[in-house]
Amino acid sequence: MAHNRIEIDRPETRRAAARFSPAGNHRAGSMDAQLTAWKRAADELAAAPAFDHRAAAQLAGEIARQSADATLQHAASQALPPLRAAVAKGADRRNQAIAERRFAAIRDALHAATLPRFGKRGGAALTPEEHHRRLLGLPLDRRLYGPEINAAYKQAAKKVHPDAGGSQRAFLELSQARDALMKRS
């Protein structure tokens, strides 16, 4: 198996490794900078005229060791064996193509991890009435009437009833939501 190992002492591999690691990336606060650096390096490797399997394996190894994101770490650890096989002497085109596809999964995970997050984060919890309305799929912004609540309950009960594959706890919660909303209407 020693022939599949990546030689880190080679000058071109050291240069590639230096591209992947921004200074001070081991602190928890700079994980976003680390992800951005990895994403940039992966994009550079993919855009190169000839794919550098050795540098890709180096990057995948670093991501597998240092990433805090489970999906990204899994993608990198899955890509390492094919990338190492592609680096080995006498690797055929098929092994190289497999390695490049696995590396594409790392790029996809990197892009997903660096996407901006939109929407509420840690906002105020729902009031009990809002929670009940959401359970029944009812609007939050207007007055509700008894027949409307019952119709929504029947529709939701078809999905969460224990006889339809739902859980008893979910069905009881749904019934309590209907009862609470009926008292208010």
Secondary structure, DSSP 4 states (H G I P E B T S, - for coil): -GGGS--TTSHHHHHHHHHH--TTTTSGGGHHHHHHHHHHHHHHHHHSSS--HHHHHHHHHHHHHH---HHHHHHHHHHHHHHHHHHSTT--HHHHHHHHHHHHHHHHHHHHHTSPP-S-SS-PPPPHHHHHHHHHT--SSS---HHHHHHHHHHHHHHHSGGGT--HHHHHHHHHHHHHHHHH-
